Amino acid sequence: MGRVKIGPMKAYRIMQELRGSNNVGGTVVDYKNQSRKVNCFIEKDDAQMGKLVSLFWVDEAANANYREFGDVVSFDATFQTNKYRMVFVPFIGIGNHRKSVTFVVGLLNSETTKSSLWLLKTFLKTFGKQPTVLTDEDATMKIAIERIFPDSHHRLCMWHITQKLPYKGCLA
């Protein structure tokens, strides 16, 4: 109900009407606490006018994977591939069995230098170490990597380069 801007008190009353007063699934205090828990994870730059503008998601398994396999990280922003028209940025590495391992997932409202800076600052704050980075030729991400990961090696993804060769007249 929070998605449609219904507060915890109203949500509790609606659930009472729908399910009956003894089958609500918690007390009014539980509803308020849950609302507070969600708001604790939303920082001032993450939402504007009640609209989510950025999200950084990592769980404990992903955190452990980064500690183990996070020397080299690849990430590629894809734009407008979801119904919310947000930029999806998965941070991926390779595990011991040569399988992809996801470390972090980010959602951004735009592909700007500001949003890329926020994403990499949050990444560094979370993990505390700078990886070697593989990306496409995104200019905003290049600037963000140079500022936030100054000690990192930034490499361009060969797949992206070879995909662009026919358009640049390099392949017949």
N, CA, C and O atoms as a DFTB+ gen file, in Angstrom:
688 C
 N C O
     1  1       0.822      -1.204       0.000
     2  2       0.000       0.000       0.000
     3  2       0.857       1.255       0.000
     4  3       0.405       2.337      -0.376
     5  1       2.092       1.090       0.425
     6  2       2.997       2.221       0.395
     7  2       3.254       2.710      -1.017
     8  3       3.512       3.896      -1.227
     9  1       3.185       1.792      -2.007
    10  2       3.404       2.180      -3.401
    11  2       2.356       3.151      -3.908
    12  3       2.627       3.939      -4.814
    13  1       1.158       3.104      -3.335
    14  2       0.096       4.018      -3.755
    15  2      -0.122       5.106      -2.709
    16  3      -1.192       5.710      -2.630
    17  1       0.921       5.342      -1.907
    18  2       0.971       6.430      -0.931
    19  2      -0.110       6.336       0.150
    20  3      -0.690       7.342       0.560
    21  1      -0.364       5.114       0.596
    22  2      -1.265       4.910       1.728
    23  2      -0.389       4.685       2.944
    24  3       0.445       3.780       2.956
    25  1      -0.576       5.506       3.970
    26  2       0.229       5.431       5.184
    27  2      -0.083       4.196       6.012
    28  3      -1.034       3.473       5.716
    29  1       0.717       3.948       7.055
    30  2       0.548       2.738       7.848
    31  2      -0.793       2.645       8.590
    32  3      -1.363       1.559       8.690
    33  1      -1.295       3.760       9.104
    34  2      -2.587       3.724       9.825
    35  2      -3.730       3.358       8.880
    36  3      -4.551       2.492       9.184
    37  1      -3.769       4.031       7.729
    38  2      -4.826       3.744       6.760
    39  2      -4.693       2.319       6.228
    40  3      -5.692       1.624       6.042
    41  1      -3.446       1.884       5.983
    42  2      -3.207       0.531       5.486
    43  2      -3.730      -0.492       6.483
    44  3      -4.342      -1.488       6.096
    45  1      -3.490      -0.249       7.753
    46  2      -3.962      -1.159       8.796
    47  2      -5.491      -1.227       8.790
    48  3      -6.063      -2.314       8.867
    49  1      -6.151      -0.072       8.699
    50  2      -7.621      -0.046       8.699
    51  2      -8.193      -0.740       7.463
    52  3      -9.206      -1.435       7.547
    53  1      -7.541      -0.550       6.325
    54  2      -8.004      -1.214       5.097
    55  2      -7.877      -2.727       5.243
    56  3      -8.783      -3.470       4.865
    57  1      -6.754      -3.180       5.791
    58  2      -6.567      -4.617       5.989
    59  2      -7.589      -5.177       6.976
    60  3      -8.048      -6.308       6.818
    61  1      -7.946      -4.393       7.992
    62  2      -8.994      -4.829       8.924
    63  2     -10.315      -5.049       8.184
    64  3     -11.006      -6.039       8.420
    65  1     -10.657      -4.127       7.294
    66  2     -11.904      -4.245       6.535
    67  2     -11.869      -5.442       5.579
    68  3     -12.858      -6.160       5.429
    69  1     -10.714      -5.644       4.937
    70  2     -10.613      -6.720       3.952
    71  2     -10.542      -8.103       4.582
    72  3     -11.170      -9.042       4.093
    73  1      -9.781      -8.235       5.663
    74  2      -9.523      -9.545       6.264
    75  2     -10.240      -9.794       7.580
    76  3     -10.250     -10.924       8.070
    77  1     -10.825      -8.788       8.148
    78  2     -11.409      -8.928       9.480
    79  2     -10.404      -8.459      10.520
    80  3      -9.194      -8.528      10.302
    81  1     -10.908      -7.985      11.646
    82  2     -10.034      -7.335      12.632
    83  2      -9.041      -8.285      13.299
    84  3      -8.027      -7.820      13.819
    85  1      -9.286      -9.584      13.305
    86  2      -8.353     -10.520      13.942
    87  2      -7.364     -11.147      12.970
    88  3      -6.513     -11.930      13.391
    89  1      -7.452     -10.827      11.685
    90  2      -6.623     -11.481      10.680
    91  2      -5.831     -10.472       9.838
    92  3      -5.682     -10.639       8.628
    93  1      -5.326      -9.422      10.503
    94  2      -4.647      -8.340       9.801
    95  2      -3.181      -8.664       9.546
    96  3      -2.594      -8.131       8.605
    97  1      -2.588      -9.506      10.344
    98  2      -1.188      -9.858      10.162
    99  2      -0.246      -8.949      10.920
   100  3       0.915      -8.811      10.532
   101  1      -0.703      -8.337      11.971
   102  2       0.143      -7.471      12.778
   103  2      -0.685      -6.397      13.464
   104  3      -1.896      -6.295      13.269
   105  1      -0.002      -5.602      14.269
   106  2      -0.658      -4.501      14.966
   107  2      -0.377      -3.196      14.231
   108  3       0.411      -3.163      13.286
   109  1      -1.026      -2.126      14.672
   110  2      -0.773      -0.804      14.097
   111  2       0.706      -0.459      14.255
   112  3       1.316       0.105      13.346
   113  1       1.276      -0.795      15.402
   114  2       2.694      -0.519      15.662
   115  2       3.572      -1.289      14.674
   116  3       4.569      -0.753      14.191
   117  1       3.211      -2.544      14.368
   118  2       3.971      -3.327      13.384
   119  2       3.953      -2.641      12.017
   120  3       4.978      -2.583      11.337
   121  1       2.803      -2.127      11.619
   122  2       2.685      -1.436      10.337
   123  2       3.552      -0.176      10.326
   124  3       4.220       0.111       9.333
   125  1       3.542       0.573      11.430
   126  2       4.367       1.786      11.513
   127  2       5.849       1.429      11.496
   128  3       6.640       2.102      10.835
   129  1       6.231       0.376      12.216
   130  2       7.638      -0.031      12.248
   131  2       8.119      -0.464      10.872
   132  3       9.236      -0.137      10.471
   133  1       7.281      -1.200      10.147
   134  2       7.659      -1.633       8.803
   135  2       7.857      -0.433       7.889
   136  3       8.802      -0.399       7.101
   137  1       6.972       0.545       7.991
   138  2       7.096       1.758       7.188
   139  2       8.388       2.494       7.526
   140  3       9.063       2.999       6.628
   141  1       8.738       2.560       8.798
   142  2       9.968       3.222       9.238
   143  2      11.191       2.471       8.730
   144  3      12.167       3.093       8.312
   145  1      11.150       1.121       8.761
   146  2      12.280       0.316       8.274
   147  2      12.551       0.591       6.799
   148  3      13.705       0.728       6.393
   149  1      11.501       0.670       6.006
   150  2      11.662       0.947       4.588
   151  2      12.256       2.334       4.391
   152  3      13.162       2.507       3.576
   153  1      11.762       3.321       5.123
   154  2      12.253       4.693       4.974
   155  2      13.687       4.854       5.451
   156  3      14.369       5.775       5.001
   157  1      14.174       4.000       6.342
   158  2      15.559       4.077       6.810
   159  2      16.543       3.803       5.689
   160  3      17.679       4.274       5.741
   161  1      16.137       3.058       4.684
   162  2      17.026       2.709       3.595
   163  2      16.964       3.700       2.442
   164  3      17.743       3.595       1.495
   165  1      16.057       4.650       2.510
   166  2      15.929       5.643       1.462
   167  2      16.634       6.905       1.920
   168  3      16.200       7.549       2.876
   169  1      17.714       7.260       1.248
   170  2      18.453       8.464       1.593
   171  2      17.904       9.638       0.802
   172  3      17.086       9.452      -0.098
   173  1      18.351      10.858       1.133
   174  2      17.768      12.055       0.536
   175  2      17.916      12.110      -0.986
   176  3      17.048      12.661      -1.663
   177  1      18.989      11.555      -1.535
   178  2      19.184      11.601      -2.986
   179  2      18.536      10.429      -3.711
   180  3      18.519      10.405      -4.942
   181  1      18.002       9.455      -2.976
   182  2      17.412       8.276      -3.602
   183  2      15.998       8.520      -4.113
   184  3      15.536       7.827      -5.020
   185  1      15.309       9.500      -3.537
   186  2      13.931       9.774      -3.939
   187  2      13.717      11.278      -4.016
   188  3      14.266      12.039      -3.219
   189  1      12.912      11.695      -4.987
   190  2      12.562      13.095      -5.146
   191  2      11.072      13.182      -5.364
   192  3      10.526      12.512      -6.241
   193  1      10.407      14.008      -4.571
   194  2       8.957      14.207      -4.685
   195  2       8.223      12.863      -4.631
   196  3       7.258      12.659      -5.368
   197  1       8.666      11.958      -3.778
   198  2       8.019      10.671      -3.620
   199  2       8.304       9.674      -4.726
   200  3       7.713       8.595      -4.742
   201  1       9.201      10.007      -5.658
   202  2       9.520       9.113      -6.771
   203  2      10.945       8.597      -6.610
   204  3      11.873       9.372      -6.381
   205  1      11.108       7.295      -6.731
   206  2      12.427       6.686      -6.634
   207  2      13.285       7.125      -7.814
   208  3      12.865       7.024      -8.967
   209  1      14.500       7.616      -7.518
   210  2      15.404       8.032      -8.589
   211  2      16.656       7.175      -8.646
   212  3      17.350       7.168      -9.663
   213  1      16.961       6.450      -7.572
   214  2      18.122       5.572      -7.596
   215  2      17.962       4.482      -6.546
   216  3      17.336       4.672      -5.504
   217  1      18.554       3.328      -6.861
   218  2      18.475       2.194      -5.957
   219  2      19.777       1.415      -6.064
   220  3      20.307       1.219      -7.157
   221  1      20.279       0.980      -4.935
   222  2      21.499       0.181      -4.873
   223  2      21.145      -1.053      -4.063
   224  3      20.823      -0.939      -2.881
   225  1      21.199      -2.240      -4.680
   226  2      20.787      -3.449      -3.998
   227  2      21.939      -4.438      -3.925
   228  3      22.564      -4.773      -4.930
   229  1      22.201      -4.895      -2.704
   230  2      23.196      -5.944      -2.472
   231  2      22.728      -6.747      -1.265
   232  3      22.232      -6.174      -0.295
   233  1      22.880      -8.064      -1.315
   234  2      22.544      -8.884      -0.155
   235  2      23.822      -9.525       0.382
   236  3      24.899      -9.311      -0.174
   237  1      23.715     -10.295       1.440
   238  2      24.899     -10.864       2.083
   239  2      25.630     -11.858       1.186
   240  3      26.859     -11.918       1.208
   241  1      24.889     -12.638       0.398
   242  2      25.537     -13.593      -0.517
   243  2      26.347     -12.845      -1.578
   244  3      27.469     -13.234      -1.901
   245  1      25.770     -11.771      -2.114
   246  2      26.487     -10.975      -3.112
   247  2      27.712     -10.312      -2.484
   248  3      28.760     -10.214      -3.122
   249  1      27.584      -9.867      -1.263
   250  2      28.700      -9.259      -0.541
   251  2      29.835     -10.273      -0.371
   252  3      31.002      -9.938      -0.572
   253  1      29.497     -11.497      -0.006
   254  2      30.502     -12.562       0.145
   255  2      31.136     -12.886      -1.210
   256  3      32.342     -13.118      -1.289
   257  1      30.336     -12.902      -2.267
   258  2      30.873     -13.152      -3.611
   259  2      31.854     -12.066      -4.020
   260  3      32.877     -12.355      -4.640
   261  1      31.548     -10.816      -3.677
   262  2      32.462      -9.741      -4.035
   263  2      33.790      -9.872      -3.286
   264  3      34.857      -9.665      -3.864
   265  1      33.721     -10.213      -2.017
   266  2      34.963     -10.402      -1.245
   267  2      35.817     -11.508      -1.866
   268  3      37.045     -11.420      -1.857
   269  1      35.181     -12.534      -2.397
   270  2      35.902     -13.680      -2.958
   271  2      36.343     -13.466      -4.416
   272  3      37.464     -13.815      -4.785
   273  1      35.454     -12.890      -5.239
   274  2      35.699     -12.821      -6.678
   275  2      35.709     -11.400      -7.242
   276  3      35.641     -11.226      -8.459
   277  1      35.791     -10.395      -6.394
   278  2      35.612      -9.011      -6.835
   279  2      36.833      -8.279      -7.343
   280  3      36.850      -7.048      -7.338
   281  1      37.847      -8.989      -7.777
   282  2      39.033      -8.303      -8.309
   283  2      38.730      -7.577      -9.618
   284  3      39.231      -6.479      -9.859
   285  1      37.904      -8.201     -10.461
   286  2      37.511      -7.612     -11.737
   287  2      35.988      -7.583     -11.776
   288  3      35.326      -8.591     -11.531
   289  1      35.445      -6.407     -12.089
   290  2      33.996      -6.229     -12.131
   291  2      33.616      -5.641     -13.486
   292  3      34.247      -4.704     -13.975
   293  1      32.585      -6.205     -14.070
   294  2      32.045      -5.686     -15.319
   295  2      30.662      -5.126     -15.047
   296  3      29.862      -5.740     -14.341
   297  1      30.386      -3.964     -15.608
   298  2      29.014      -3.467     -15.527
   299  2      28.667      -2.697     -16.786
   300  3      29.513      -2.049     -17.403
   301  1      27.403      -2.787     -17.145
   302  2      26.909      -2.189     -18.371
   303  2      25.506      -1.664     -18.091
   304  3      24.621      -2.416     -17.683
   305  1      25.316      -0.389     -18.309
   306  2      24.000       0.203     -18.087
   307  2      23.121      -0.033     -19.314
   308  3      23.529       0.229     -20.446
   309  1      21.930      -0.523     -19.073
   310  2      20.964      -0.679     -20.151
   311  2      19.844       0.317     -19.899
   312  3      19.394       0.458     -18.762
   313  1      19.395       0.997     -20.915
   314  2      18.435       2.078     -20.728
   315  2      17.059       1.695     -21.233
   316  3      16.916       1.076     -22.288
   317  1      16.054       2.071     -20.468
   318  2      14.647       1.919     -20.823
   319  2      14.271       0.488     -21.166
   320  3      13.571       0.240     -22.149
   321  1      14.731      -0.441     -20.363
   322  2      14.364      -1.827     -20.619
   323  2      13.299      -2.319     -19.645
   324  3      12.905      -3.484     -19.694
   325  1      12.833      -1.444     -18.766
   326  2      11.766      -1.853     -17.867
   327  2      10.633      -0.833     -17.940
   328  3      10.792       0.245     -18.514
   329  1       9.512      -1.177     -17.365
   330  2       8.335      -0.307     -17.494
   331  2       8.491       1.009     -16.749
   332  3       7.712       1.935     -16.972
   333  1       9.482       1.111     -15.867
   334  2       9.689       2.348     -15.113
   335  2      10.690       3.268     -15.795
   336  3      10.987       4.344     -15.277
   337  1      11.219       2.862     -16.955
   338  2      12.154       3.657     -17.745
   339  2      13.384       4.065     -16.928
   340  3      13.861       5.197     -17.012
   341  1      13.877       3.120     -16.142
   342  2      15.069       3.363     -15.337
   343  2      16.251       2.598     -15.928
   344  3      16.078       1.586     -16.607
   345  1      17.435       3.095     -15.661
   346  2      18.662       2.469     -16.136
   347  2      19.012       1.323     -15.187
   348  3      19.133       1.532     -13.980
   349  1      19.173       0.133     -15.721
   350  2      19.507      -1.054     -14.951
   351  2      21.004      -1.300     -15.070
   352  3      21.522      -1.436     -16.178
   353  1      21.711      -1.358     -13.929
   354  2      23.167      -1.525     -13.947
   355  2      23.568      -2.705     -13.060
   356  3      23.707      -2.538     -11.848
   357  1      23.757      -3.889     -13.640
   358  2      24.259      -5.014     -12.844
   359  2      25.790      -4.991     -12.789
   360  3      26.444      -4.747     -13.803
   361  1      26.349      -5.240     -11.627
   362  2      27.801      -5.376     -11.448
   363  2      28.082      -6.868     -11.371
   364  3      27.585      -7.551     -10.475
   365  1      28.878      -7.377     -12.306
   366  2      29.044      -8.823     -12.448
   367  2      30.522      -9.193     -12.455
   368  3      31.363      -8.439     -12.945
   369  1      30.821     -10.362     -11.905
   370  2      32.165     -10.917     -11.943
   371  2      32.091     -12.372     -12.357
   372  3      31.019     -12.874     -12.696
   373  1      33.221     -13.047     -12.329
   374  2      33.281     -14.466     -12.686
   375  2      33.759     -15.248     -11.463
   376  3      34.775     -14.905     -10.858
   377  1      33.020     -16.303     -11.103
   378  2      33.367     -17.132      -9.955
   379  2      34.341     -18.237     -10.321
   380  3      34.838     -18.288     -11.446
   381  1      34.612     -19.122      -9.371
   382  2      35.572     -20.211      -9.566
   383  2      35.199     -21.167     -10.693
   384  3      36.078     -21.759     -11.320
   385  1      33.914     -21.321     -10.954
   386  2      33.458     -22.275     -11.959
   387  2      33.171     -21.610     -13.301
   388  3      32.435     -22.146     -14.129
   389  1      33.765     -20.433     -13.502
   390  2      33.608     -19.669     -14.735
   391  2      32.151     -19.332     -15.038
   392  3      31.736     -19.284     -16.196
   393  1      31.406     -19.109     -14.006
   394  2      30.002     -18.697     -14.120
   395  2      29.884     -17.255     -13.638
   396  3      30.636     -16.818     -12.766
   397  1      28.942     -16.526     -14.207
   398  2      28.704     -15.145     -13.788
   399  2      28.209     -15.097     -12.353
   400  3      27.408     -15.928     -11.923
   401  1      28.700     -14.113     -11.628
   402  2      28.286     -13.882     -10.247
   403  2      27.868     -12.419     -10.144
   404  3      28.643     -11.532     -10.502
   405  1      26.671     -12.157      -9.666
   406  2      26.194     -10.782      -9.509
   407  2      26.592     -10.266      -8.138
   408  3      26.329     -10.901      -7.116
   409  1      27.237      -9.091      -8.132
   410  2      27.648      -8.468      -6.878
   411  2      26.636      -7.428      -6.415
   412  3      26.287      -7.379      -5.235
   413  1      26.170      -6.607      -7.333
   414  2      25.298      -5.474      -7.018
   415  2      24.373      -5.251      -8.197
   416  3      24.704      -5.571      -9.338
   417  1      23.214      -4.699      -7.903
   418  2      22.326      -4.227      -8.952
   419  2      21.958      -2.790      -8.619
   420  3      21.574      -2.483      -7.490
   421  1      22.076      -1.925      -9.597
   422  2      21.686      -0.534      -9.421
   423  2      20.584      -0.161     -10.383
   424  3      20.528      -0.664     -11.506
   425  1      19.702       0.727      -9.941
   426  2      18.690       1.331     -10.805
   427  2      18.874       2.837     -10.715
   428  3      18.935       3.397      -9.621
   429  1      18.963       3.486     -11.859
   430  2      19.165       4.934     -11.904
   431  2      18.087       5.572     -12.766
   432  3      17.560       4.941     -13.682
   433  1      17.764       6.824     -12.470
   434  2      16.726       7.491     -13.261
   435  2      17.253       8.000     -14.597
   436  3      16.466       8.301     -15.494
   437  1      18.599       8.103     -14.746
   438  2      19.161       8.580     -16.011
   439  2      20.628       8.180     -16.109
   440  3      21.259       7.827     -15.113
   441  1      21.152       8.240     -17.317
   442  2      22.571       7.950     -17.541
   443  2      23.347       9.261     -17.535
   444  3      23.846       9.701     -18.571
   445  1      23.445       9.881     -16.365
   446  2      24.174      11.132     -16.229
   447  2      25.422      10.897     -15.389
   448  3      25.542       9.881     -14.704
   449  1      26.339      11.838     -15.450
   450  2      27.544      11.745     -14.625
   451  2      27.163      11.747     -13.145
   452  3      27.746      11.008     -12.352
   453  1      26.201      12.565     -12.779
   454  2      25.768      12.646     -11.371
   455  2      25.273      11.287     -10.866
   456  3      25.651      10.852      -9.778
   457  1      24.432      10.623     -11.653
   458  2      23.905       9.330     -11.210
   459  2      24.999       8.260     -11.195
   460  3      25.004       7.393     -10.322
   461  1      25.927       8.316     -12.158
   462  2      27.042       7.365     -12.168
   463  2      27.965       7.585     -10.976
   464  3      28.445       6.627     -10.370
   465  1      28.213       8.853     -10.639
   466  2      29.027       9.166      -9.454
   467  2      28.369       8.610      -8.197
   468  3      29.035       8.013      -7.352
   469  1      27.049       8.810      -8.077
   470  2      26.324       8.301      -6.902
   471  2      26.458       6.784      -6.816
   472  3      26.705       6.237      -5.741
   473  1      26.293       6.110      -7.950
   474  2      26.344       4.652      -7.973
   475  2      27.718       4.135      -7.532
   476  3      27.805       3.229      -6.703
   477  1      28.779       4.705      -8.083
   478  2      30.120       4.237      -7.733
   479  2      30.526       4.635      -6.315
   480  3      31.246       3.888      -5.652
   481  1      30.078       5.802      -5.838
   482  2      30.342       6.183      -4.439
   483  2      29.678       5.190      -3.488
   484  3      30.273       4.770      -2.496
   485  1      28.450       4.825      -3.802
   486  2      27.723       3.869      -2.969
   487  2      28.396       2.503      -3.022
   488  3      28.491       1.820      -2.003
   489  1      28.861       2.104      -4.192
   490  2      29.588       0.845      -4.357
   491  2      30.841       0.843      -3.467
   492  3      31.078      -0.110      -2.725
   493  1      31.634       1.910      -3.549
   494  2      32.875       1.995      -2.775
   495  2      32.592       2.046      -1.274
   496  3      33.310       1.443      -0.476
   497  1      31.547       2.764      -0.903
   498  2      31.150       2.838       0.514
   499  2      30.742       1.453       1.031
   500  3      31.019       1.111       2.181
   501  1      30.094       0.671       0.192
   502  2      29.626      -0.657       0.579
   503  2      30.765      -1.656       0.689
   504  3      30.847      -2.396       1.669
   505  1      31.649      -1.688      -0.308
   506  2      32.666      -2.729      -0.373
   507  2      34.046      -2.292       0.083
   508  3      34.837      -3.128       0.520
   509  1      34.359      -0.998      -0.006
   510  2      35.620      -0.490       0.517
   511  2      36.853      -0.750      -0.323
   512  3      37.947      -0.342       0.067
   513  1      36.720      -1.416      -1.462
   514  2      37.895      -1.624      -2.319
   515  2      37.536      -1.383      -3.772
   516  3      36.410      -1.622      -4.206
   517  1      38.524      -0.903      -4.511
   518  2      38.335      -0.575      -5.914
   519  2      38.746      -1.753      -6.789
   520  3      39.883      -2.215      -6.702
   521  1      37.841      -2.245      -7.627
   522  2      38.190      -3.355      -8.517
   523  2      38.758      -2.854      -9.845
   524  3      38.686      -1.662     -10.142
   525  1      39.309      -3.744     -10.626
   526  2      39.562      -3.471     -12.032
   527  2      38.198      -3.495     -12.708
   528  3      37.392      -4.386     -12.441
   529  1      37.930      -2.531     -13.579
   530  2      36.588      -2.350     -14.122
   531  2      36.574      -2.555     -15.630
   532  3      37.421      -2.023     -16.348
   533  1      35.599      -3.334     -16.102
   534  2      35.326      -3.502     -17.533
   535  2      33.990      -2.853     -17.838
   536  3      32.987      -3.177     -17.203
   537  1      33.959      -1.936     -18.805
   538  2      32.705      -1.282     -19.177
   539  2      32.648      -1.096     -20.682
   540  3      33.595      -1.401     -21.406
   541  1      31.502      -0.583     -21.132
   542  2      31.410      -0.147     -22.518
   543  2      31.992       1.263     -22.597
   544  3      32.602       1.730     -21.635
   545  1      31.814       1.934     -23.707
   546  2      32.414       3.256     -23.891
   547  2      31.490       4.380     -23.419
   548  3      31.363       5.394     -24.104
   549  1      30.859       4.221     -22.288
   550  2      29.965       5.226     -21.731
   551  2      30.793       6.370     -21.135
   552  3      31.558       6.162     -20.194
   553  1      30.637       7.572     -21.685
   554  2      31.438       8.726     -21.262
   555  2      31.157       9.119     -19.815
   556  3      32.078       9.491     -19.087
   557  1      29.894       9.042     -19.388
   558  2      29.573       9.422     -18.008
   559  2      30.191       8.449     -17.009
   560  3      30.655       8.853     -15.943
   561  1      30.194       7.174     -17.359
   562  2      30.781       6.176     -16.464
   563  2      32.299       6.325     -16.430
   564  3      32.916       6.099     -15.389
   565  1      32.903       6.700     -17.545
   566  2      34.352       6.915     -17.590
   567  2      34.750       8.027     -16.612
   568  3      35.722       7.889     -15.869
   569  1      34.001       9.113     -16.617
   570  2      34.272      10.225     -15.702
   571  2      34.107       9.777     -14.253
   572  3      34.939      10.087     -13.401
   573  1      33.028       9.046     -13.982
   574  2      32.763       8.588     -12.618
   575  2      33.851       7.633     -12.131
   576  3      34.273       7.711     -10.977
   577  1      34.306       6.737     -12.998
   578  2      35.361       5.781     -12.619
   579  2      36.654       6.528     -12.297
   580  3      37.325       6.217     -11.313
   581  1      37.004       7.517     -13.130
   582  2      38.230       8.285     -12.884
   583  2      38.175       9.023     -11.546
   584  3      39.188       9.130     -10.856
   585  1      36.995       9.534     -11.176
   586  2      36.863      10.297      -9.919
   587  2      36.749       9.407      -8.688
   588  3      37.381       9.678      -7.667
   589  1      35.951       8.350      -8.776
   590  2      35.653       7.537      -7.594
   591  2      36.642       6.392      -7.423
   592  3      36.983       6.036      -6.295
   593  1      37.106       5.813      -8.520
   594  2      38.070       4.712      -8.475
   595  2      39.406       5.158      -9.086
   596  3      39.818       4.591     -10.097
   597  1      40.083       6.133      -8.520
   598  2      41.308       6.644      -9.165
   599  2      42.436       5.616      -9.236
   600  3      43.292       5.713     -10.115
   601  1      42.459       4.639      -8.338
   602  2      43.514       3.628      -8.333
   603  2      43.156       2.384      -9.136
   604  3      43.951       1.447      -9.219
   605  1      41.976       2.372      -9.722
   606  2      41.504       1.208     -10.462
   607  2      41.994       1.235     -11.904
   608  3      42.294       2.296     -12.452
   609  1      42.069       0.057     -12.507
   610  2      42.357      -0.048     -13.936
   611  2      41.020      -0.127     -14.653
   612  3      40.206      -0.998     -14.349
   613  1      40.786       0.762     -15.593
   614  2      39.540       0.776     -16.354
   615  2      39.823       0.237     -17.748
   616  3      40.652       0.787     -18.474
   617  1      39.152      -0.815     -18.117
   618  2      39.325      -1.438     -19.423
   619  2      37.984      -1.451     -20.158
   620  3      36.924      -1.545     -19.540
   621  1      38.050      -1.356     -21.478
   622  2      36.846      -1.417     -22.289
   623  2      36.563      -2.859     -22.673
   624  3      37.479      -3.642     -22.923
   625  1      35.293      -3.193     -22.717
   626  2      34.852      -4.544     -23.038
   627  2      35.059      -4.828     -24.530
   628  3      34.563      -4.089     -25.380
   629  1      35.781      -5.884     -24.837
   630  2      36.088      -6.241     -26.214
   631  2      34.825      -6.550     -27.015
   632  3      34.769      -6.261     -28.210
   633  1      33.827      -7.125     -26.383
   634  2      32.582      -7.444     -27.087
   635  2      31.947      -6.164     -27.618
   636  3      31.512      -6.120     -28.768
   637  1      31.890      -5.122     -26.788
   638  2      31.305      -3.856     -27.229
   639  2      32.111      -3.247     -28.388
   640  3      31.538      -2.696     -29.327
   641  1      33.412      -3.350     -28.312
   642  2      34.266      -2.805     -29.376
   643  2      34.014      -3.536     -30.688
   644  3      33.840      -2.900     -31.728
   645  1      33.992      -4.869     -30.650
   646  2      33.796      -5.634     -31.887
   647  2      32.387      -5.444     -32.453
   648  3      32.200      -5.545     -33.665
   649  1      31.405      -5.174     -31.611
   650  2      30.045      -4.926     -32.096
   651  2      29.961      -3.619     -32.872
   652  3      29.130      -3.481     -33.769
   653  1      30.815      -2.663     -32.532
   654  2      30.776      -1.345     -33.185
   655  2      31.640      -1.284     -34.450
   656  3      31.512      -0.341     -35.231
   657  1      32.506      -2.259     -34.663
   658  2      33.401      -2.229     -35.824
   659  2      32.664      -2.140     -37.158
   660  3      33.071      -1.342     -38.003
   661  1      31.595      -2.918     -37.398
   662  2      30.913      -2.813     -38.700
   663  2      30.340      -1.411     -38.953
   664  3      30.295      -0.967     -40.100
   665  1      29.910      -0.719     -37.915
   666  2      29.323       0.610     -38.072
   667  2      30.387       1.669     -38.332
   668  3      30.077       2.749     -38.834
   669  1      31.622       1.373     -37.998
   670  2      32.703       2.329     -38.197
   671  2      33.461       2.044     -39.487
   672  3      34.470       2.692     -39.768
   673  1      32.983       1.075     -40.280
   674  2      33.594       0.762     -41.562
   675  2      34.875      -0.034     -41.454
   676  3      35.679      -0.039     -42.386
   677  1      35.084      -0.721     -40.311
   678  2      36.319      -1.475     -40.116
   679  2      36.223      -2.896     -40.646
   680  3      37.247      -3.529     -40.901
   681  1      35.013      -3.406     -40.814
   682  2      34.831      -4.770     -41.318
   683  2      34.068      -4.727     -42.623
   684  3      33.133      -3.942     -42.774
   685  1      34.451      -5.544     -43.544
   686  2      33.758      -5.557     -44.851
   687  2      32.671      -6.586     -44.849
   688  3      31.976      -6.751     -45.851
